[in-house]
Amino acid sequence: MKLLETFLPSIVNFSSKKATIYVADNASTDDSVKFIKTNYPSIKIIENSFNGGYAKGYNDALQLINADIYCLINSDVEVTQNWLTPILEVFKKDKNVAIIQPKILDFKEKSTFEYAGAAGGFIDFFGYPYCRGRVFNSLEKDHHQFDDISEIFWASGACLFIRSDVFHQLNGFDEDYFAHQEEIDLCWRTNNIGYKINYVGTSTVFHVGGATLQETNPHKTFLNFRNSLLNVVKNVPKKWFLIVVFSRLILDGIAGVKFLIELRPIHTFSIFRAHLSFYKNLIPFLNKRRSVQKKQFYFSHISIVWQYFALGRKKFEDLK
């Protein structure tokens, strides 16, 4: 409820004239619903019967909302004045743009890009996600170097705009992910059917990051490694499939050794659990793959692991 008290005011103040505001409550056990009803009676509340995670939570809630464009925004995001205007203008001008992400800065360090999305996401050859303004854990300062409007590969689930007809055409998020990287899968599938994803740097929001699941949480490590592998199985084009999957398993093993050296064995165990879950889900995701591989879309042929750790390239502009 603390997050709602902190961040709902900016959303109401800077959004209510252009949008209808909903709160999807994922079976919360505190007084969140009561707080909203008491303090923000104009907000519409959708109460999910149980916590199905980010993916199912949004899938269930959005079935009940009639709108041309959905904005999916976390409860730990502060928006700014006129933040909606440039985004709605892009949607209006280009009907082939299906998803948009604003600039995402760190709420705690407002001159720094935030980990979850920064200035728009990309995928490297091995399926590792990275962003303009953020490569692995290296975060850039915002010097207005990304104030543009440009095409990206994936948009952050912390603040993601999507045309409702595209969302439902794709059957929403894949609920087997539960949470983490399901937005990358959704964006990948959006690319596969020929739509564009844009970053709009003239709109800014501030994200706390890790407010619901801390970066050091081993369950987050499990979800990120497991779901990233599932993204590869589901979406990587056929000609690269075997080499990418095999390479990823090896690289994940190296990451596990790195965690051991850093005296974080619980995260090594999380990677081991992620691989067990990956093998368990392999056949179902190979079956899903058949339905999404109508167009073999790939965005990048660089390896950020090599460039970041071997060549020391920490900024997006240095990647080649």
N, C-alpha and C positions, 0 to 999 in steps of 0.2 A: 504494500500500500504506500510505502514511502516514495517509491518511484512515481506513482500516480500523483501524489501531492506535489512532487518536484516538477514533473514534466507536462502534466495535463494543461496547466495554465497557458504555456506558450502555444500548444496545439490549438486550444480553444481561441485564444486571442488572435492568432495569425492564420487560422484556417476556416473558421466557422462561416465566413461570408462567401466562400467559394466551394465549400464541401460540407457534406453531412458526416458527422463524426460518430463512429461506432467504437465501442470497446468490446472485444471478444474475450470473455472471461473463461480461462481454461480450467474450470473447476477449482478456483482459488479457495483457500481455507481461512483467509483472513477477512477483514471487513472491507475489501476493495469495492464490492458491488454496492454495499451500503454507503460508502464514502461518495461514490459517483452519483448515486440517486439523490443524496442529500445536497451535495455541492454543485453538481452539474446536471440538473434535471433535463437539459436539452440533449444530452448525449444518449444515444440509443445503446442498449446493452444486449449482447447476445451471450447467453450462459451455456457453455458446452457442458455436457453431462459428466465428462471425465477429462483428465489431462492426457490428450493424445499427442502431445508435443507440438512443436512449431508447425509441422506439415499437416497433420490431421486437424489441429486446432483451426488453422486458416481454411482448410478445405471445407470443414463443416460450417464455419461462420459465413464464408462467402457464398454459400448456397442460398443464404437468407437475405443477401444484400443486392438490391437492384441498382446498378450504376454502370456507366460506360467505362469508367476507369477506377480501378482500385488502388489505394495507397496503403501498402502494408508497412506499418511503422512500429518499432519496438517501444516498449514502455519506458525505456531509458534514453530517449532521444528528445533533444530540445530543438525546436524549429525556430526560424527567424522571420522577420517581417518580409512580406511579399515573396516568400519562398515558393509558393505554388505557381505564381504567374509565369515565369520562364519555362517551367516544365509543361504546363498546359499549352503554352504557345507552340512548343515543339511537337506535341501530340497533334495539335490542330494543323500544323504545316505539313507534316509528313505522316501519311496514313500507314506507311510501312514500318514505322517505329512502334514496337509493341511494348517495350519495357524501358524505363528511365530511372536512373539513379542520380541524386544530387551530390554535391561535394560533401563528404563526411569528415568532419574534424573532431578532435578529441575534446570532450566536454571538460576534462580536467586540465588539459594543456591546449588552449584554444587556437594556438598558432601552429599546431602539429596535426598531421593527418591521422585519422583513427584506423586501427588495424582492420576492422571489418568493412572493407569496401574502399576506403580512402577516395581516390579520384577515378574509380572504375576498375573493374576486374578483367583479368586475362588468364589464359591457360597455357602452360608450356607443353612441350612435346610429350612429356611423361604424365600429363594430367595434373601437375601441381598448380594451384591457384596463386596468383600474385596480382598486385595492383599498381597503378600509377600512384606514386606517393608511398608505397609500402611493398618491399620485397622481403619475404620471410618476416623477421622481427625488426628490420630496419625501417624506421618511420621518418619521412621527410618533413621538414618545416614547410608551412604554406607561405610561399613567396609570390602567390598569384600565378605560379607557373602552369597551373591547371584550371584556369578560369574559362576554358573553352567549352564548346559543345562538340562532342566527338563520339564516334562509334566505339563500343567496347564489347567484350565477350560475355561478361556476366555482371550483374548488379547485386549489391549487398542486400541480404534479407533484413538488415536493420532498418532500411528505408527504401522500399522498392515500389515503383508505380508500374502497373500493367493493365493493358486493355482487358476488360472482363471477358470479351468473346474469345480472345486468345487463351486466357487462363482456363476457361472451361473447355475449349477445343482440345487442350492438352491434358484435360482431366486433373488440372491443378498440380499440387506437389505430390511426389511419390512418398506415400506414408510409411514405407519401409525404412526410410531414413530416420524418422522420428524428429531429429534436430541436427543441424550443421550440414552445410553443403547441399541441402536440398534445393536451395535457390540456384546453385550452379547447375545442377541437373535440369531445373526448369528453364534456365536461360539457354543451356546447350540444346534442349529440345526446341526451344523457340527459334534459335538459329537454324536448326535442321529443317524447319518448315518455311524458311525463307524470310522471316521477319528480322528487323534490326533492333539492337539494344543500344541506347545512347546514355552518355554521361552529360549532365548539364551543370557546368561549373559555375553558372551564374545563380544557382540556388544552393544555399548552405544550411546544413544541420549539424548539430553537435551530439555525439554518441558517447555514452559512458564506457561501454564495452566491458564484457565480463560481469555485468551486473546480475545476470541470471545464472551463469556458470563460469566460474573464474578460469583464467587461462591455465592456472596450475592444477586444475581439477583433473584427476586421471580419467574420469568418465568423458570429459571433453576430448582428451587425447584419443581415447577409444573411438568416439564417434567420428572425429576428424579423419583418422587413418582408415577406419572401416568404410566410411561413406565416400572418401576420395577414391578408394579402390573400386567401389561399386560404380562410381561415376565413369571410371575408365572402362569397366566391363560393359556398361550400358551404352556408352556413347562414342568411344574411340573407333575411327574407321577400320574396316576389315584388314586393309593392307598393313596397318601398323599394330594390330591388336596383340599378337603374341609377344612381340618384342617389348611393347609398352607394359603389358601385364607382368611379364617376367622381370623386367628391369625395376618396376615399382616394388615388387616383393623383395628384391635384393636391396634397394635403396631404403626401404622401410626397416630392413634388418640392420643396416648401418646406422639408421637413426636410433634404433633400440640400443645398440652398443654405445652410441654417444650419450644416451640418457644414463647408462650404467657408469660411464666414466665421470659424468657429472653428479654421481651419487643420487640419482633419481630412479631407482629400480622399479618403483611403482608405475612409472610411465613406460618402461620397457615391457612390463607385464601387460599394460594396456594395449601396446602394439601387438603383443602375442594374442591377446583376446580378440583384437580387431581382425587379425588374420584368421583365427578360428571361425569367427562370425562371417568373414568374407567367404570362406570355403563352404560354410553352411548355406549361404545365400547365392552361391555361384550359379547353380542351375536355374533358379527362378529369375535371376537377372540376365542370364543368357537368353531366356525366353522373352523377357521384356525388350531386350536388344533388338529382336526381330521387328518389333513394332515401331522403333524410333530410328532405324537406319535407312529410312527412305532416301535421305540425302546425306552423303558422307561429308560432314562439315568439320573442318579443323582450322584453328586460328593461328597457332604459333608453332614454329619448329625449332625454337631455342630450348635449351635446358637451363633453367634458373638455378638448379642445384650446382651444376658445373660453374656457371658464371658467378654465383654468389660465394660459394665456399672455396672454389679453386682459383678463380680469377679476381675475387674480392670486389666484384661490382655490386654495390649496395643500393644504387639509385636506378629508377626506371629508365632514365635517359641514357644510362651507361650500358644497358643490355643490348646485345647485338645478335 
